[in-house]
């Protein structure tokens, strides 16, 4: 399955925010860098906004940690209910037509909620309910968006996959 990388901002941003919280390294500065990397405009964060974004990142985890398609859809529907005011098409900044799920003049929290909830919904439709996950290695909490060719990714990285394989192998020969 080929993915349109223009539609990947929402799920990738969601994964990065989820992982920033999970790592215990969340700071206003790091959150601002991530928002900038994903072209979230006017993203200067105050302490209040920062707290709201962290709380949203915690909620986003449910989409990645869902055990099955129905649970994932239910989790994303809850995110959409809070995060997506109304969808509309736009061509701002000479971009080709694309969807927005929040008004351009909304605050940064509303825009991040809209981009992540809407992006996760679109990605879930395109991936038939799969391709979002949390690393299968015990103790690793990293969320990921699976854009691999076969869509069977279970680990956040080859390193975690290899480490887990070694652990399982050693457990069998003990």
C-alpha positions as CSV (number, residue, x, y, z in Angstrom):
1,X,0.0,0.0,0.0
2,X,1.3,3.4,-1.0
3,X,0.6,6.4,1.3
4,X,0.2,10.0,0.2
5,X,2.8,11.6,2.5
6,X,0.9,14.9,2.3
7,X,-1.7,13.2,4.4
8,X,0.8,11.9,7.0
9,X,1.1,15.1,9.1
10,X,-1.7,14.2,11.5
11,X,-0.7,10.7,12.3
12,X,3.1,11.4,12.4
13,X,2.5,14.5,14.6
14,X,0.2,12.4,16.9
15,X,2.9,9.7,17.2
16,X,5.6,12.2,18.0
17,X,3.5,13.9,20.7
18,X,2.6,10.6,22.2
19,X,6.2,9.5,22.3
20,X,7.4,12.8,23.8
21,X,5.0,12.3,26.7
22,X,6.0,8.6,27.0
23,X,9.7,9.4,27.1
24,X,9.3,11.7,30.1
25,X,11.3,14.4,28.2
26,X,8.4,16.7,27.4
27,X,9.4,20.4,27.5
28,X,7.8,23.4,26.0
29,X,10.8,23.8,23.8
30,X,10.7,20.2,22.4
31,X,7.0,20.4,21.9
32,X,7.4,23.6,20.0
33,X,10.1,22.0,17.8
34,X,7.8,19.1,16.9
35,X,4.9,21.5,16.1
36,X,7.3,23.5,13.9
37,X,8.5,20.4,12.1
38,X,4.9,19.6,11.2
39,X,4.2,23.1,10.0
40,X,1.8,24.0,12.8
41,X,1.8,27.8,12.4
42,X,1.6,30.3,15.3
43,X,2.7,27.7,17.7
44,X,4.3,29.7,20.5
45,X,3.4,27.8,23.7
46,X,2.5,29.2,27.1
47,X,2.5,27.0,30.2
48,X,-1.3,26.7,30.0
49,X,-1.2,25.7,26.3
50,X,1.6,23.3,27.1
51,X,-0.4,21.5,29.8
52,X,-3.4,21.2,27.4
53,X,-1.2,19.7,24.6
54,X,0.4,17.2,27.0
55,X,-3.1,16.1,28.1
56,X,-4.1,15.7,24.4
57,X,-1.0,13.7,23.7
58,X,-1.9,11.3,26.5
59,X,-5.4,10.9,24.9
60,X,-3.9,10.3,21.4
61,X,-2.2,7.2,22.7
62,X,-5.5,5.3,22.7
63,X,-5.5,5.3,18.8
64,X,-2.1,3.6,18.7
65,X,-2.7,1.2,21.6
66,X,-6.1,-0.1,20.4
67,X,-6.2,-3.9,20.4
68,X,-8.4,-4.1,17.2
69,X,-10.0,-2.1,14.4
70,X,-13.3,-1.5,16.3
71,X,-11.4,-0.2,19.4
72,X,-9.2,2.0,17.2
73,X,-12.2,3.4,15.4
74,X,-14.0,4.1,18.8
75,X,-10.8,5.8,20.2
76,X,-10.5,8.0,17.1
77,X,-14.2,8.8,17.1
78,X,-13.7,10.2,20.7
79,X,-10.8,12.2,19.5
80,X,-12.7,13.5,16.5
81,X,-15.6,14.5,18.7
82,X,-13.4,16.8,20.8
83,X,-10.9,17.7,18.1
84,X,-12.6,18.3,14.8
85,X,-15.0,21.2,14.7
86,X,-15.9,21.0,11.0
87,X,-14.1,19.8,8.0
88,X,-13.5,22.1,5.0
89,X,-11.3,22.2,1.9
90,X,-8.7,24.9,1.5
91,X,-5.9,25.9,-0.9
92,X,-4.1,28.4,1.3
93,X,-0.4,29.2,0.7
94,X,-0.7,28.0,-2.9
95,X,-1.1,24.4,-1.8
96,X,-3.3,22.0,-3.6
97,X,-6.7,21.4,-2.1
98,X,-6.5,19.7,1.3
99,X,-8.8,19.2,4.3
100,X,-8.7,21.3,7.5
101,X,-10.6,20.2,10.6
102,X,-10.4,23.5,12.5
103,X,-10.7,27.2,11.5
104,X,-7.5,29.0,10.5
105,X,-7.9,31.5,13.4
106,X,-8.4,28.8,16.1
107,X,-5.8,28.6,18.9
108,X,-2.9,26.2,18.6
109,X,-4.5,23.6,20.9
110,X,-7.6,23.5,18.7
111,X,-5.5,23.2,15.6
112,X,-3.3,20.5,16.9
113,X,-6.4,18.5,18.1
114,X,-7.9,18.9,14.7
115,X,-4.8,18.0,12.7
116,X,-4.1,14.9,14.8
117,X,-7.7,13.6,15.2
118,X,-8.6,14.3,11.5
119,X,-5.3,12.9,10.3
120,X,-5.6,9.8,12.3
121,X,-9.1,9.3,11.0
122,X,-8.1,9.7,7.3
123,X,-5.0,7.4,7.8
124,X,-7.2,4.8,9.5
125,X,-9.6,4.8,6.6
126,X,-6.8,4.5,4.1
127,X,-5.1,1.7,6.0
128,X,-8.3,-0.2,6.6
129,X,-8.0,0.2,10.4
130,X,-4.5,-0.9,10.8
131,X,-1.0,0.4,10.7
132,X,-1.0,2.3,14.0
133,X,0.7,0.6,16.9
134,X,2.8,0.6,20.0
135,X,6.1,-1.3,20.0
136,X,5.7,-5.0,20.9
137,X,8.9,-5.1,22.9
138,X,8.2,-5.3,26.6
139,X,9.1,-2.1,28.3
140,X,9.1,0.0,25.1
141,X,6.3,2.5,24.9
142,X,7.0,4.0,21.5
143,X,4.0,4.6,19.2
144,X,4.5,4.3,15.5
145,X,2.8,4.8,12.1
146,X,3.4,1.8,9.9
147,X,4.1,2.9,6.4
148,X,5.9,-0.3,5.5
149,X,5.1,-2.2,2.3
150,X,3.4,-5.2,4.0
151,X,1.9,-3.3,7.0
152,X,2.9,-6.0,9.5
153,X,5.2,-3.8,11.6
154,X,5.1,-4.8,15.3
155,X,8.2,-2.9,16.6
156,X,9.1,0.8,16.6
157,X,12.5,0.0,15.2
158,X,14.7,-2.9,13.9
159,X,16.7,-2.5,17.1
160,X,13.7,-3.3,19.3
161,X,12.7,-6.1,17.0
162,X,16.1,-7.7,17.1
163,X,16.4,-7.2,20.9
164,X,13.1,-8.9,21.4
165,X,14.0,-11.8,19.1
166,X,17.3,-12.3,21.1
167,X,15.3,-12.3,24.4
168,X,12.8,-14.8,23.1
169,X,15.6,-17.1,21.7
170,X,17.5,-17.0,25.0
171,X,14.3,-17.8,26.8
172,X,13.8,-20.9,24.7
173,X,17.3,-22.3,25.2
174,X,17.5,-21.7,29.0
